[in-house]
Amino acid sequence: MVNVFQKKVLILAIYAGEIMMKNGAEIYRVEDTITRICKACGINYIEVFATPTGIFVSLDKGGEENDTQTYIKRIKSTNTDLNKISMINRFSREFTTTDLSVEDGMKMLKEIDGQKPYPLPVRLLGAAMVSSFFCLIFGGTVVDFCVAFLAGVICYLLSAFLTKYEINFFIRGFCCCALASFIAMTAATSITFASYEPIIIGSIMIFVPGVAITNSIRDFLSGDMLSGVARMTEALLTAVSLAAGAGVIIKLWGVIGGVPI
């Protein structure tokens, strides 16, 4: 049977893995972190299997007559916060190389998990800059740059609003890119020298699932085929939702007699 201390260590390790998984970490990194934390506390017989939607941990004392204990942690939502992943990596190194207690480690994890993202104005500025400068990269003019800057702010606000009410990623991407396309088409109709193509492309770049695609490839390369397929599928569905949102508005605009497509 697992004693009280081992159970506390296991809860600590799974909590660290949960934070990493919820914030976009690779599968191998999550499994390695959980394993290292457990082994640092004397739990040597441990197996970890992580997927984007759950973490499975089994451990025993190594004897033939010992019972195997299995724990499951369901992962219900994911986000992208590379800062939290970095902080968990630092915590893991500190926990495994110092005499940090399990109780103090749990306090540190709760502080990391409770950290709020950057303030909304900072995130809006980042979204606006991504949108506007990608617009320039894809051939936009100064007028397009200004429109894309505004579109980035408005679309990110809509995304934050939908995220607050836990709207799924497909609908969220569809609505945000539809709004970006509507702003771009309106600007191209009413403003001289404005072109809708670079504005739409720049605005969509805010929502392109680059981290998910990168992590899926890294999972494939590290042998985590199940996670790689799951994350690649999610990234493809997100890309479909972005394209559908933009395509529907462009098609409707052409139907009602707006800007020539």
C-alpha positions in Angstrom: 0.0 0.0 0.0 1.1 3.6 -0.6 1.8 5.5 2.6 0.7 9.0 3.4 4.0 10.6 2.4 4.0 8.9 -1.0 0.4 10.0 -1.6 1.4 13.6 -0.9 4.3 13.4 -3.3 2.1 11.8 -6.0 -0.5 14.6 -5.6 2.3 17.2 -5.9 3.8 15.6 -9.0 0.4 15.2 -10.7 -0.5 18.8 -9.9 2.8 20.0 -11.5 2.0 17.9 -14.6 -1.6 19.2 -14.7 -0.4 22.8 -14.7 2.0 22.0 -17.5 -0.5 20.2 -19.6 -3.1 22.9 -19.2 -0.7 25.5 -20.4 0.5 23.8 -23.6 3.6 21.7 -22.5 4.8 18.7 -24.5 3.9 15.3 -23.4 7.4 14.1 -22.8 8.1 17.1 -20.6 5.0 16.4 -18.5 5.9 12.8 -18.0 9.5 13.6 -17.2 8.6 16.2 -14.6 6.2 13.8 -12.8 8.8 11.0 -12.8 11.6 13.2 -11.6 9.6 14.6 -8.7 8.5 11.1 -7.6 12.0 9.6 -7.8 13.5 12.5 -5.9 11.2 11.4 -3.0 12.1 7.7 -3.1 9.3 6.5 -5.4 11.4 4.6 -7.9 8.7 2.2 -9.3 6.5 4.6 -11.2 5.0 4.7 -14.7 3.5 7.8 -16.2 1.3 8.0 -19.3 0.0 11.5 -20.3 -2.4 12.5 -23.1 -3.8 16.0 -23.8 -6.9 15.0 -21.9 -5.6 13.1 -19.0 -2.6 11.9 -16.9 -2.3 8.3 -15.7 0.2 7.4 -13.0 0.9 3.9 -11.6 3.3 3.1 -8.8 4.2 0.3 -6.4 7.0 -0.6 -4.0 8.7 -3.0 -6.4 7.9 -6.3 -4.7 6.1 -9.1 -6.4 3.4 -9.1 -3.7 2.9 -5.4 -3.5 -0.3 -3.8 -4.9 -0.1 -1.4 -7.8 -1.8 2.0 -7.2 -3.1 3.9 -10.2 -4.2 7.5 -10.2 -5.9 9.4 -13.0 -6.2 13.2 -13.5 -8.6 14.5 -16.1 -7.5 17.5 -18.1 -10.6 19.5 -19.1 -9.2 22.6 -20.7 -6.0 23.8 -22.3 -4.4 27.1 -22.9 -1.0 28.5 -23.9 1.1 30.0 -21.2 4.8 29.4 -21.7 5.7 31.4 -18.6 4.0 28.9 -16.4 5.7 26.0 -18.1 9.1 27.6 -17.5 8.2 28.2 -13.9 7.3 24.6 -13.4 10.6 23.5 -15.0 12.4 25.7 -12.5 10.3 24.3 -9.7 11.1 20.8 -10.7 14.8 21.4 -10.8 14.7 23.1 -7.4 12.6 20.4 -5.8 14.8 17.5 -7.1 18.1 19.2 -6.1 17.3 20.8 -2.7 15.6 19.7 0.5 12.4 21.5 -0.3 9.5 19.9 1.5 6.3 18.6 -0.1 4.2 21.1 1.7 6.4 24.1 0.6 6.4 22.6 -2.9 2.6 22.5 -3.0 2.4 26.2 -1.9 4.8 27.1 -4.8 2.6 25.2 -7.3 -0.5 26.9 -6.1 1.2 30.3 -6.5 2.3 29.4 -10.0 -1.2 28.0 -10.9 -2.9 31.1 -9.5 -0.8 33.6 -11.4 -2.9 35.7 -13.7 -2.0 36.3 -17.3 -0.7 39.6 -18.5 -3.1 42.5 -18.1 -5.7 42.8 -20.8 -4.3 46.1 -22.2 -0.9 44.5 -22.7 -2.5 41.5 -24.4 -4.6 43.8 -26.6 -1.4 45.7 -27.6 0.3 42.5 -28.5 -2.6 41.3 -30.6 -2.8 44.6 -32.4 0.9 44.6 -33.2 0.8 41.0 -34.4 -2.1 41.7 -36.6 -0.8 45.0 -38.0 2.8 43.9 -38.7 1.8 40.6 -40.3 -0.5 42.8 -42.5 2.6 44.7 -43.6 4.5 41.5 -44.2 1.8 40.3 -46.6 1.8 43.4 -48.7 -0.4 45.8 -46.7 -0.1 49.6 -46.9 -0.1 52.1 -44.1 -3.9 52.3 -44.3 -4.1 48.6 -44.1 -1.7 48.6 -41.1 -4.0 51.0 -39.2 -7.1 49.0 -40.0 -5.4 45.7 -39.0 -4.2 47.3 -35.7 -7.8 48.1 -34.9 -9.1 44.8 -36.1 -6.6 43.0 -33.9 -7.8 44.8 -30.8 -11.5 44.2 -31.5 -11.1 40.5 -32.4 -9.0 39.8 -29.4 -11.6 41.4 -27.2 -14.2 39.1 -28.8 -12.0 36.1 -28.2 -11.5 37.0 -24.5 -15.2 37.5 -24.1 -16.0 34.1 -25.6 -13.2 32.4 -23.6 -14.8 33.8 -20.4 -17.9 31.9 -21.1 -16.0 28.7 -22.1 -17.0 28.7 -25.7 -15.1 25.9 -27.6 -12.1 26.7 -29.8 -13.9 26.0 -33.1 -16.8 28.5 -32.6 -14.4 31.0 -31.0 -12.1 30.9 -34.0 -15.0 31.0 -36.4 -16.5 34.1 -34.8 -13.3 36.0 -34.4 -12.2 35.5 -38.0 -15.6 36.3 -39.3 -15.5 39.6 -37.4 -12.0 40.3 -38.7 -13.2 39.7 -42.2 -16.2 41.9 -41.7 -14.0 44.8 -40.5 -11.6 44.3 -43.4 -14.4 44.2 -46.0 -16.0 47.3 -44.5 -12.7 49.2 -44.5 -12.0 48.1 -48.1 -15.4 49.5 -49.1 -15.3 52.8 -47.3 -11.6 53.7 -47.2 -9.5 54.6 -50.3 -6.4 52.5 -50.8 -7.5 49.9 -48.2 -7.2 46.3 -49.3 -9.0 43.5 -47.4 -6.6 40.6 -48.2 -3.6 41.7 -46.0 -6.0 42.9 -43.2 -7.7 39.6 -43.0 -4.5 37.6 -43.1 -2.9 39.8 -40.4 -5.9 39.5 -38.1 -6.1 35.7 -38.6 -2.5 35.3 -37.5 -3.5 36.1 -33.9 -5.4 32.8 -33.8 -3.3 30.5 -35.8 -2.5 27.5 -33.6 1.3 27.6 -34.0 2.1 26.2 -30.6 -0.3 23.3 -31.0 1.3 22.4 -34.4 4.8 22.6 -33.0 4.0 20.5 -30.0 2.3 17.9 -32.1 5.4 17.5 -34.2 7.6 17.3 -31.2 5.3 14.6 -29.7 5.6 12.7 -33.0 9.4 12.9 -32.9 9.5 11.8 -29.2 7.3 8.8 -30.0 4.1 10.0 -28.4 1.9 9.2 -31.4 -1.5 9.4 -29.7 -0.8 12.9 -28.4 0.7 14.0 -31.7 -2.4 12.9 -33.6 -4.7 14.5 -31.1 -2.9 17.8 -31.1 -2.5 17.9 -34.9 -6.2 17.2 -35.3 -7.0 20.0 -32.9 -4.7 22.3 -34.8 -6.3 21.4 -38.1 -9.8 21.9 -36.8 -8.8 25.3 -35.5 -7.4 26.2 -38.9 -10.6 25.0 -40.6 -12.7 27.2 -38.2 -10.5 30.2 -39.0 -10.8 29.7 -42.8 -14.5 29.1 -42.5 -15.1 32.2 -40.5 -13.2 34.4 -43.1 -14.6 32.5 -46.1 -18.3 32.9 -45.1 -18.0 36.6 -44.7 -16.1 37.1 -47.9 -18.7 35.0 -49.8 -21.6 36.8 -48.3 -20.0 40.2 -49.0 -19.7 39.2 -52.7 -23.3 38.0 -52.8 -24.7 41.2 -51.5 -22.7 43.3 -54.0 -19.9 44.6 -51.8 -16.2 44.8 -52.8 -15.4 42.7 -55.9 -13.9 39.4 -54.9 
